[in-house]
């Protein structure tokens, strides 16, 4: 439902002619990105714990997940800067994924 809301909110704001981009503060953005990284790392850690009892594998998997998220996010930002229309496509994909998850 949250993914569907994200897509809806993007298109609603895009259709609004008086829409102005929100002024985000740098540190607020940093905190949001870090919390998102932690959430994805916890997901990886839970999966690793289900597969092994070796703590070093669990810790290294969490660290590798955080590092890979950094590289993936940087790559996505570069792609969006080069091809700004991909943002709309990304929100369409988010809506499709959200619909599939609900089904």
C-alpha positions as CSV (number, residue, x, y, z in Angstrom):
1,X,0.0,0.0,0.0
2,X,2.9,2.4,0.8
3,X,4.4,1.8,-2.7
4,X,1.1,2.6,-4.3
5,X,0.9,5.7,-2.2
6,X,4.4,6.8,-3.3
7,X,3.4,6.5,-6.9
8,X,0.1,8.3,-6.4
9,X,1.8,11.1,-4.5
10,X,4.4,11.6,-7.2
11,X,1.8,11.8,-10.0
12,X,-0.5,14.0,-7.9
13,X,2.3,16.5,-7.2
14,X,3.5,16.4,-10.8
15,X,0.0,17.2,-12.1
16,X,-0.3,20.1,-9.7
17,X,0.9,23.2,-11.6
18,X,1.7,25.2,-8.5
19,X,3.8,22.4,-7.1
20,X,7.2,23.5,-5.8
21,X,9.9,21.0,-4.8
22,X,10.2,20.6,-1.1
23,X,13.3,22.2,0.5
24,X,15.0,19.3,2.2
25,X,17.8,19.9,4.7
26,X,21.0,18.1,4.0
27,X,21.2,16.3,7.4
28,X,17.6,15.2,7.3
29,X,18.3,13.6,3.9
30,X,21.4,11.9,5.3
31,X,19.4,10.5,8.2
32,X,16.7,9.2,5.9
33,X,19.2,7.5,3.7
34,X,21.0,5.9,6.7
35,X,17.8,4.6,8.2
36,X,16.8,3.1,4.8
37,X,20.2,1.4,4.6
38,X,19.8,0.0,8.1
39,X,16.3,-1.4,7.2
40,X,17.7,-3.2,4.2
41,X,20.7,-4.4,6.2
42,X,18.4,-5.8,8.9
43,X,16.5,-7.7,6.2
44,X,19.7,-9.2,4.9
45,X,20.8,-10.1,8.5
46,X,17.5,-11.9,9.2
47,X,17.9,-13.9,6.0
48,X,21.5,-14.8,6.9
49,X,20.6,-15.8,10.4
50,X,18.0,-18.2,9.0
51,X,20.7,-19.8,6.8
52,X,23.7,-20.0,9.2
53,X,24.7,-19.7,12.8
54,X,28.2,-18.3,12.0
55,X,28.2,-14.7,13.3
56,X,31.0,-13.6,11.0
57,X,28.9,-14.4,8.0
58,X,25.9,-12.5,9.3
59,X,28.1,-9.4,10.1
60,X,29.9,-9.4,6.8
61,X,26.7,-9.9,4.9
62,X,25.2,-6.8,6.7
63,X,28.3,-4.7,5.9
64,X,28.4,-5.8,2.3
65,X,24.7,-4.9,2.0
66,X,25.3,-1.4,3.3
67,X,28.2,-0.9,0.9
68,X,26.3,-2.2,-2.1
69,X,23.4,0.1,-1.3
70,X,25.8,3.0,-1.4
71,X,27.1,2.1,-4.9
72,X,23.6,1.3,-6.2
73,X,22.2,4.7,-4.9
74,X,25.1,6.6,-6.5
75,X,24.6,4.8,-9.8
76,X,20.8,5.5,-9.8
77,X,21.4,9.2,-9.1
78,X,23.8,9.5,-12.0
79,X,21.3,7.7,-14.3
80,X,18.5,10.0,-13.2
81,X,20.6,13.1,-13.8
82,X,21.4,11.9,-17.3
83,X,17.9,10.7,-18.1
84,X,15.4,12.7,-16.0
85,X,12.4,10.9,-17.6
86,X,13.4,7.7,-15.8
87,X,12.0,9.2,-12.7
88,X,8.5,8.8,-14.0
89,X,9.3,5.3,-15.2
90,X,10.6,4.4,-11.8
91,X,7.3,5.5,-10.2
92,X,5.3,3.4,-12.7
93,X,7.4,0.4,-11.7
94,X,6.9,1.2,-8.0
95,X,3.1,1.2,-8.6
96,X,3.3,-2.1,-10.5
97,X,5.4,-3.7,-7.8
98,X,3.0,-2.4,-5.1
99,X,0.0,-3.9,-7.0
100,X,1.8,-7.2,-7.4
101,X,2.5,-7.3,-3.6
102,X,-1.1,-6.6,-2.8
103,X,-2.3,-9.3,-5.2
